[in-house]
Amino acid sequence: MRVASIAAGLAATASAQSAQELINSVLNPAPGTSPYSSYSTQIYYNATLFNETPIASTNYDKLEASAKLRLDPAAYDYAAGGAGLETTVANNRAAFSRWSILPRVMREVYPKRNLTTTLFGKTLPAPIVMAPVGVQTLYHPDGERATASVFGELGLPFTLSTATSTGFADVAKANGVNSTRWYQLYWPSDDDLTRSYLKTAKENGYDVLVVTVDTWDLGWRTRDLDRGFFPFIRGIGVQIGLEDPVAHQKLGFNPLAKNATAEQKQTAALYHVITTSRGISPVWDRLPFLREAWGDGLIVLKGVQTAEDAQLAVQHGIDGVIVSNHGGRQIDGAIGSLDALYNVTNVVKGQLAIGFDGGIRGGADIFKALAIGADFVQVGRPVLWGLAHEGAKGVRHVMKSLLAEFELTVGLAGCQHVQKLNRTHLLRV
């Protein structure tokens, strides 16, 4: 369809604006003036007017399939796989099918629908946080720089993993000076290293500490085992350890120095792996040390799956928990995260912040998790598959798609404000 004919059709409805102004406002909305759901309109118009289709599919399954074709098989399996027979991965998705949305109609929800939320004292445009995903350069050379930059653009918190392939400072620079950054800790067995990592994180503007408590040892990850693929031993995902000054002291050399040998770099990578995943489980009695090392910053525990552990987190003064099973990559045959979220929110809702991680694939999934009781959700695999499609461009497309579908779901379900979502909007089936 030609631009002129579209303009003519719109002219009849244009009162204060010309038809062309209406078109321009849709195709090129000013920042902050357009709802997230206008992304679908932009896609339709770009295809009609300019023969431009999205950089990747808006369908998750097709997005993943396309990413698989672009990636090294080992890299794809590292992100897509789970523990054992991968029944926990399946359980994460199956849990969503046990809840159905109950739409309400004839309600004034447009343009009043609102996704903003307040989390840890900050107002966010939506309750969505980047999950702490490591080794992102396996999926695009720009890795964490690309994902951090997009989350900074969108005003959404970005969580940096201890398994990052890019250092604290470089990610912070890509993320933006005023952006919200969290740091995820794989708790080292050496307290000196822990203090050093946390100090560097704070110096670079990471203000929430996310402590992963379910991955002190690796699960039985059959896809990786069959290939013998462990990127950290190969020097990928160990950048924090390679850059750390305390690690340099303990090693007796700087593996990033110009005169560093290949053997020294390998030794430093192994040292980082051993100190962060040597099979020493963190325990509740160690939390005071972490609080002292982190200072007055916020602490969130990631990997909580039971109401009992959530209660212990409350008793120990923890600021938040993230209900997560590490994407099904740690224990085979475990409870789906959405089922765990239901149990956790029944007991500790309102006593600390509750995040959800595990199986988010689209906007309807976000709606369900928040309606059950989560205060925010984390997204991981969808972002990685987007990253595989030309870096930041693909990540931006995936996140704009998620936000658009989520906002549409909120409105079409008859809701005005995301903070008012509750279980009355769902039917358990």
Secondary structure as GFF3:
##gff-version 3
##sequence-region A 1 429
A	DSSP	alpha_helix	3	11	.	.	.	ID=ss1
A	DSSP	alpha_helix	19	27	.	.	.	ID=ss2
A	DSSP	alpha_helix	38	50	.	.	.	ID=ss3
A	DSSP	alpha_helix	60	70	.	.	.	ID=ss4
A	DSSP	alpha_helix	73	80	.	.	.	ID=ss5
A	DSSP	alpha_helix	87	97	.	.	.	ID=ss6
A	DSSP	beta_strand	99	101	.	.	.	ID=ss7
A	DSSP	beta_strand	117	119	.	.	.	ID=ss8
A	DSSP	beta_strand	122	124	.	.	.	ID=ss9
A	DSSP	beta_strand	128	130	.	.	.	ID=ss10
A	DSSP	three_ten_helix	136	138	.	.	.	ID=ss11
A	DSSP	alpha_helix	143	154	.	.	.	ID=ss12
A	DSSP	beta_strand	158	160	.	.	.	ID=ss13
A	DSSP	alpha_helix	168	175	.	.	.	ID=ss14
A	DSSP	beta_strand	181	185	.	.	.	ID=ss15
A	DSSP	alpha_helix	191	203	.	.	.	ID=ss16
A	DSSP	beta_strand	206	212	.	.	.	ID=ss17
A	DSSP	alpha_helix	222	227	.	.	.	ID=ss18
A	DSSP	alpha_helix	239	243	.	.	.	ID=ss19
A	DSSP	alpha_helix	245	251	.	.	.	ID=ss20
A	DSSP	alpha_helix	262	276	.	.	.	ID=ss21
A	DSSP	three_ten_helix	284	286	.	.	.	ID=ss22
A	DSSP	alpha_helix	287	294	.	.	.	ID=ss23
A	DSSP	beta_strand	298	304	.	.	.	ID=ss24
A	DSSP	alpha_helix	307	315	.	.	.	ID=ss25
A	DSSP	beta_strand	320	323	.	.	.	ID=ss26
A	DSSP	three_ten_helix	326	328	.	.	.	ID=ss27
A	DSSP	alpha_helix	337	348	.	.	.	ID=ss28
A	DSSP	beta_strand	353	356	.	.	.	ID=ss29
A	DSSP	alpha_helix	363	372	.	.	.	ID=ss30
A	DSSP	beta_strand	376	379	.	.	.	ID=ss31
A	DSSP	alpha_helix	381	387	.	.	.	ID=ss32
A	DSSP	alpha_helix	392	412	.	.	.	ID=ss33
A	DSSP	three_ten_helix	418	420	.	.	.	ID=ss34
A	DSSP	three_ten_helix	423	425	.	.	.	ID=ss35
A	DSSP	beta_strand	426	428	.	.	.	ID=ss36
###
